[in-house]
Amino acid sequence: MKKLLSTLLLSTALFGVSTAVVAGGNYKQKSHQQPSIVAIAANNPDFSTLVAALKAADLVEALQGDGPFTVFAPTNAAFAKLPAGTVESLLKPENKHQLIDILTYHVVPGAVYAKDVVSIDTANSLQGDSIDVNVTMGRVTVDNANVVATDIKGSNGVIHVIDSVILPNS
């Protein structure tokens, strides 16, 4: 489980989105040294639910590993779209295995950048299921989540921000 947090983020050119600043959230990296994927998430209030989930699942250390990882990172607003009580239930110790499955489904081994996404239609997650990747009229989705920011580079991979939590089939 050491290779856990890399998600497939898609072409900045496709979206016309700057990864430095995205409407509705500040995804700008402020230091000259690249922080790890976990450090990027932990230092951005838009990812506080994701960070809490990573802690509850004991995945922080794994995602601070060498990688590289591609992480499809849902924002707090993405988690808020889940039915009421879902996040609180998943954070309970007795649901840790289910939480791990969901979080590892958001991670793809290797660093997949936006420019690479146009040539793929699926990505294999660390959880084991395949994530559907679609590019339609310049918009990229993973499963049915919109990619809203791409290519946020960390020392051990890349983050792509998504607007919904994606769920594994199994």
Rosetta silent file (secondary structure, phi, psi, omega in degrees, C-alpha in Angstrom):
SEQUENCE: MKKLLSTLLLSTALFGVSTAVVAGGNYKQKSHQQPSIVAIAANNPDFSTLVAALKAADLVEALQGDGPFTVFAPTNAAFAKLPAGTVESLLKPENKHQLIDILTYHVVPGAVYAKDVVSIDTANSLQGDSIDVNVTMGRVTVDNANVVATDIKGSNGVIHVIDSVILPNS
SCORE:     score description
SCORE:     0.000 S_00000001
   1 L     0.000    9.320 -177.567    0.000    0.000    0.000 S_00000001
   2 L   -68.716  -29.521  177.144    3.018    2.275   -0.144 S_00000001
   3 L   -93.876   88.469 -169.623    2.045    3.477   -3.601 S_00000001
   4 L  -120.825  -25.989 -169.040   -1.229    5.037   -2.657 S_00000001
   5 L  -126.314   76.503  173.460   -1.868    8.618   -3.627 S_00000001
   6 E  -133.300  125.450 -178.205   -1.482    9.464   -7.326 S_00000001
   7 L  -122.181  156.208 -172.636   -4.411   10.556   -9.353 S_00000001
   8 L   -86.764  103.129  179.639   -4.828   11.162  -13.027 S_00000001
   9 L  -107.998  147.560 -160.535   -5.140   14.889  -13.740 S_00000001
  10 L  -107.044  176.472 -166.835   -5.812   16.108  -17.136 S_00000001
  11 L   -56.446  117.868  175.162   -4.703   18.556  -19.714 S_00000001
  12 H   -59.744  -36.991  178.127   -4.427   22.128  -18.657 S_00000001
  13 H   -63.672  -37.677  179.515   -4.656   22.958  -22.324 S_00000001
  14 H   -63.948  -35.090 -176.204   -7.926   21.065  -22.572 S_00000001
  15 H   -95.243  -20.240 -172.507   -9.443   23.100  -19.776 S_00000001
  16 L    65.065   29.766 -175.763   -7.745   26.402  -20.319 S_00000001
  17 L  -109.535  131.699  173.320   -7.217   26.346  -16.563 S_00000001
  18 L   -81.558  133.083  179.031   -4.123   27.593  -14.847 S_00000001
  19 L   -77.964  -11.057  179.724   -3.041   25.229  -12.122 S_00000001
  20 L   -69.940  -47.092  179.524   -1.629   28.142  -10.169 S_00000001
  21 L  -138.746  126.900 -179.709   -4.998   29.645   -9.289 S_00000001
  22 E  -118.848  136.713  179.719   -8.382   28.031   -9.880 S_00000001
  23 L   -54.094  133.214  178.141  -11.687   29.802   -9.394 S_00000001
  24 L    87.981   -4.551  179.237  -13.198   28.830   -6.079 S_00000001
  25 E  -167.208  149.046  178.918   -9.959   27.595   -4.561 S_00000001
  26 L  -102.386  110.230 -177.819   -6.326   28.506   -4.225 S_00000001
  27 L  -112.336   25.943 -176.866   -4.158   25.684   -5.502 S_00000001
  28 L   -81.497  134.042  174.729   -0.968   27.718   -5.798 S_00000001
  29 L   -86.682  133.648 -170.546    2.256   26.223   -4.543 S_00000001
  30 L  -107.307   -4.745 -178.740    4.133   28.816   -2.559 S_00000001
  31 L  -114.743  162.877  179.196    7.561   27.343   -2.010 S_00000001
  32 L   -78.401  -30.114  175.146   10.485   26.658   -4.316 S_00000001
  33 L   -89.713  134.834 -178.520   10.829   23.098   -3.038 S_00000001
  34 L   -76.737  127.767  175.199    7.958   20.886   -3.976 S_00000001
  35 L   -77.874  166.426  176.236    6.074   19.473   -1.006 S_00000001
  36 L   -69.920  167.046  177.467    4.682   15.940   -1.036 S_00000001
  37 H   -56.543  -44.867 -179.541    1.156   15.273   -2.232 S_00000001
  38 H   -63.165  -42.225  179.752   -0.002   14.949    1.377 S_00000001
  39 H   -63.240  -38.971  177.253    1.675   18.233    2.361 S_00000001
  40 H   -60.303  -48.717 -179.474   -0.041   20.027   -0.525 S_00000001
  41 H   -64.027  -43.713 -177.132   -3.424   18.701    0.599 S_00000001
  42 H   -65.398  -27.270 -178.476   -2.750   19.364    4.288 S_00000001
  43 L   -93.058    8.042  179.812   -1.810   22.981    3.569 S_00000001
  44 L  -123.348  116.101 -177.182   -4.968   23.711    1.581 S_00000001
  45 H   -60.555  -20.522  177.897   -8.234   24.171    3.498 S_00000001
  46 H   -68.403  -12.714 -178.704  -10.201   22.947    0.439 S_00000001
  47 H  -114.360   19.126 -176.041   -8.837   19.445    1.132 S_00000001
  48 H   -63.593  -34.660  177.726   -9.444   19.210    4.901 S_00000001
  49 H   -69.004  -42.009  177.198  -12.018   16.413    4.522 S_00000001
  50 H   -60.421  -44.744 -179.829   -9.661   14.438    2.277 S_00000001
  51 H   -64.139  -42.000  177.250   -6.838   14.853    4.795 S_00000001
  52 H   -61.292  -39.914  178.607   -9.104   13.750    7.669 S_00000001
  53 H   -66.742  -41.658  178.008  -10.070   10.676    5.655 S_00000001
  54 H   -61.112  -39.928  177.703   -6.428    9.861    4.875 S_00000001
  55 H   -65.900  -45.711 -178.979   -5.629   10.077    8.583 S_00000001
  56 H   -63.353  -30.269 -179.553   -8.603    7.883    9.551 S_00000001
  57 L   -90.173    0.622 -177.052   -7.526    5.298    6.973 S_00000001
  58 L    57.094   41.387 -178.687   -3.867    5.406    8.120 S_00000001
  59 L  -107.686   -2.949 -176.895   -2.787    6.292    4.567 S_00000001
  60 H   -58.482  -51.165 -177.681   -0.846    9.490    5.225 S_00000001
  61 H   -60.392  -42.258  179.735    2.531    7.775    5.566 S_00000001
  62 H   -61.427  -39.898 -177.785    1.976    5.663    2.454 S_00000001
  63 H   -81.155   -6.272  172.601    1.115    8.734    0.408 S_00000001
  64 L   -93.360   -0.058 -179.740    4.191   10.538    1.668 S_00000001
  65 L   -68.367 -178.975 -174.795    6.291    7.736    0.152 S_00000001
  66 L   -60.731  -35.721 -177.512    8.474    8.020   -2.911 S_00000001
  67 L    68.707 -147.407    4.802    5.713    7.398   -5.430 S_00000001
  68 L   -79.590  156.747  177.954    5.173    8.669   -7.951 S_00000001
  69 E  -128.015  153.476  168.191    1.410    8.796   -7.558 S_00000001
  70 E  -116.607  124.376 -177.227   -1.389   10.476   -9.428 S_00000001
  71 E  -117.757  127.412  169.802   -4.176   11.526   -7.090 S_00000001
  72 E   -91.362  102.667 -170.127   -7.662   12.577   -8.099 S_00000001
  73 E   -98.282  111.396  175.101   -8.309   14.777   -5.103 S_00000001
  74 E   -75.317  139.452  177.375  -11.911   15.577   -4.179 S_00000001
  75 L   -79.624  172.967  174.833  -12.455   18.928   -2.506 S_00000001
  76 H   -56.908  -40.047  179.275  -14.526   19.475    0.630 S_00000001
  77 H   -63.171  -33.871  177.173  -17.404   20.496   -1.665 S_00000001
  78 H   -65.726  -44.263  177.540  -17.080   17.145   -3.460 S_00000001
  79 H   -64.281  -33.260 -179.290  -17.380   15.256   -0.162 S_00000001
  80 H   -66.978  -19.439  177.926  -20.377   17.437    0.745 S_00000001
  81 L   -73.714  -17.418  179.202  -22.237   16.048   -2.299 S_00000001
  82 L   -67.963  155.507  177.821  -22.343   12.603   -0.672 S_00000001
  83 L   -54.543  147.161 -179.297  -25.551   11.684    1.173 S_00000001
  84 L   -50.921  133.521  177.431  -25.834   13.179    4.656 S_00000001
  85 L    87.176   -9.609 -176.586  -23.861   11.224    7.237 S_00000001
  86 H   -63.885  -49.499 -177.715  -21.734    9.315    4.695 S_00000001
  87 H   -62.075  -46.933 -179.470  -18.426   11.004    5.512 S_00000001
  88 H   -59.415  -39.966  178.908  -18.983   10.731    9.266 S_00000001
  89 H   -66.223  -43.483 -179.470  -19.818    7.041    8.874 S_00000001
  90 H   -65.162  -28.259 -178.620  -16.749    6.335    6.732 S_00000001
  91 L   -77.667   -8.911  178.753  -14.474    7.994    9.299 S_00000001
  92 L   -72.779  142.235 -178.222  -15.516    5.507   11.992 S_00000001
  93 H   -53.768  -35.080 -178.212  -12.903    2.842   12.825 S_00000001
  94 H   -70.625  -11.562  179.123  -15.291    0.002   11.953 S_00000001
  95 H  -110.059   16.288 -176.076  -15.529    1.342    8.360 S_00000001
  96 H   -57.423  -42.041 -178.298  -11.792    1.756    7.830 S_00000001
  97 H   -62.289  -42.770  178.575  -11.569   -0.960    5.144 S_00000001
  98 H   -64.931  -40.358  178.102  -14.317    0.669    3.065 S_00000001
  99 H   -63.017  -42.644  177.596  -12.643    4.072    3.467 S_00000001
 100 H   -59.962  -44.976  178.878   -9.312    2.618    2.307 S_00000001
 101 H   -58.367  -44.239 -178.711  -11.015    1.158   -0.788 S_00000001
 102 H   -66.454  -46.690 -177.727  -12.564    4.515   -1.651 S_00000001
 103 H   -67.103  -40.860  179.811   -9.383    6.521   -1.094 S_00000001
 104 H   -71.469  -19.046  173.665   -7.106    4.121   -2.966 S_00000001
 105 H   -68.834  -22.846  179.069   -9.577    4.237   -5.860 S_00000001
 106 L   -85.335    2.197 -175.318   -8.610    7.927   -6.190 S_00000001
 107 E  -120.489  134.833  177.120   -4.924    7.027   -6.668 S_00000001
 108 E  -119.405  133.291  177.046   -3.180    5.780   -9.781 S_00000001
 109 E   -66.261  142.059 -179.267    0.414    4.508   -9.665 S_00000001
 110 L    91.998  166.820  178.409    2.834    6.690  -11.614 S_00000001
 111 L  -101.927  111.772  179.339    2.673   10.361  -12.522 S_00000001
 112 L  -110.642  116.265 -177.659    0.046   10.993  -15.187 S_00000001
 113 L   -96.837  164.018 -176.237   -0.064   14.568  -16.410 S_00000001
 114 H   -53.863  -40.008 -177.848   -2.845   16.369  -18.258 S_00000001
 115 H   -63.127  -22.774 -178.175   -1.047   16.125  -21.599 S_00000001
 116 H   -84.690  -18.331 -170.527   -1.115   12.315  -21.277 S_00000001
 117 H   -70.314  -26.565 -177.855   -4.835   11.979  -20.655 S_00000001
 118 L   -65.756  -16.370 -177.605   -5.960   12.460  -24.236 S_00000001
 119 L  -102.559    8.074 -179.800   -4.456    9.097  -25.139 S_00000001
 120 L  -128.900  155.055  174.373   -6.176    6.993  -22.455 S_00000001
 121 L  -124.496   -5.030  172.501   -9.735    5.998  -21.664 S_00000001
 122 E  -146.890  159.204  174.747   -9.128    4.133  -18.393 S_00000001
 123 E  -139.237  136.131  179.518   -6.637    4.208  -15.556 S_00000001
 124 E   -84.537  121.958 -178.796   -5.980    1.394  -13.080 S_00000001
 125 L   -82.500  163.658  175.106   -6.386    2.559   -9.506 S_00000001
 126 L   -66.064  -25.571  178.534   -4.408    1.289   -6.521 S_00000001
 127 L   -67.476  -29.517  177.972   -7.680   -0.125   -5.210 S_00000001
 128 L   121.632  -26.469  177.945   -7.779   -2.445   -8.235 S_00000001
 129 L   -83.502  159.399  176.982  -10.744   -1.178  -10.247 S_00000001
 130 E   -90.140  141.045  176.371  -10.371    0.867  -13.433 S_00000001
 131 E   -98.871  128.548  176.584  -11.327    4.525  -13.523 S_00000001
 132 E   -76.504  133.951  178.322  -13.081    5.683  -16.704 S_00000001
 133 E  -119.385  124.681 -179.402  -11.449    8.716  -18.316 S_00000001
 134 E  -129.153  138.457  173.773  -13.443   10.750  -20.834 S_00000001
 135 E  -121.197  114.619 -178.881  -12.556   13.831  -22.844 S_00000001
 136 E  -134.069  121.640  178.320  -15.592   15.463  -24.423 S_00000001
 137 L    50.024   43.749  176.166  -15.633   18.913  -25.995 S_00000001
 138 L    79.533    3.554  178.835  -12.535   19.938  -24.071 S_00000001
 139 E  -110.826  138.064 -179.506  -13.829   18.743  -20.676 S_00000001
 140 E  -110.827  136.266  174.045  -12.267   15.863  -18.820 S_00000001
 141 E  -128.551  149.676  170.605  -14.067   13.565  -16.423 S_00000001
 142 E  -118.775  121.920 -164.478  -12.903   10.629  -14.336 S_00000001
 143 L    52.217 -122.716  178.293  -15.850    8.343  -13.815 S_00000001
 144 L  -111.210   16.331  178.974  -18.474   11.112  -13.630 S_00000001
 145 E   -91.562  136.101  176.349  -16.382   13.657  -11.712 S_00000001
 146 E   -79.231  136.808  173.231  -15.206   16.793  -13.497 S_00000001
 147 E   -85.847  120.093 -174.246  -11.514   17.566  -13.374 S_00000001
 148 E  -107.859  -13.715  174.801  -11.361   21.209  -12.304 S_00000001
 149 E  -154.845  143.987 -174.646   -7.597   21.721  -11.887 S_00000001
 150 E  -128.828  163.375  169.179   -4.669   19.733  -13.215 S_00000001
 151 E    54.494   43.208  172.555   -0.981   19.049  -12.808 S_00000001
 152 E   -82.391  104.898 -171.074   -0.428   20.243   -9.253 S_00000001
 153 E   -83.774  132.365  173.856    3.062   18.859   -8.875 S_00000001
 154 E  -118.495  172.226 -179.147    4.347   17.404   -5.657 S_00000001
 155 L   -66.372  -21.498 -177.355    7.690   15.855   -4.819 S_00000001
 156 L  -125.472   26.686  175.962    6.157   12.380   -5.133 S_00000001
 157 E   148.804 -155.178 -173.754    3.584   12.809   -7.876 S_00000001
 158 E  -139.179  146.734  178.037    0.774   14.936   -9.196 S_00000001
 159 E  -113.966  138.640  169.207   -2.687   15.985   -8.036 S_00000001
 160 E  -120.767  127.258 -176.657   -5.743   16.578  -10.216 S_00000001
 161 E   -85.921  132.162  179.142   -8.642   18.240   -8.419 S_00000001
 162 E  -122.224  156.349 -174.855  -12.101   16.727   -8.959 S_00000001
 163 L   -96.807    4.215  177.669  -15.569   18.001   -8.050 S_00000001
 164 L  -146.768  152.995  173.795  -17.075   14.693   -6.878 S_00000001
 165 L   -78.558  132.517  176.845  -15.950   11.680   -4.885 S_00000001
 166 L   -99.160  144.588 -174.269  -15.536    8.687   -7.190 S_00000001
 167 L  -121.442  137.171  179.507  -16.507    5.252   -5.940 S_00000001
 168 L   -67.156  157.047  179.112  -15.093    1.843   -6.885 S_00000001
 169 L   -75.328  -31.529 -175.520  -17.324   -0.772   -8.492 S_00000001
 170 L   -96.750    0.000    0.000  -16.343   -3.515   -6.067 S_00000001
